[in-house]
């Protein structure tokens, strides 16, 4: 696990508890787990798309989101 032992993990946990408080830990853990799960799902979807026609709701959602056109702001406009 990236070379982290139980001592390092304990120190990190104590620091997180000090910063966020014990009440927020379940919320933070849930958000972190959800983010990791979505990352794995999306990375697996990206691998499957070129070879086959496998699509899921998450890939179609990403396709529907188009980048917003941006306009450069010149210094004299500020």
Secondary structure, DSSP 8 states (H G I E B T S, - for coil): -TT--HHHHHHHHHHHHHHH-GGGHHHHHHHHHHHHHHHHHHHHHHHHHHHS----HHHHHHHH----------GGG-
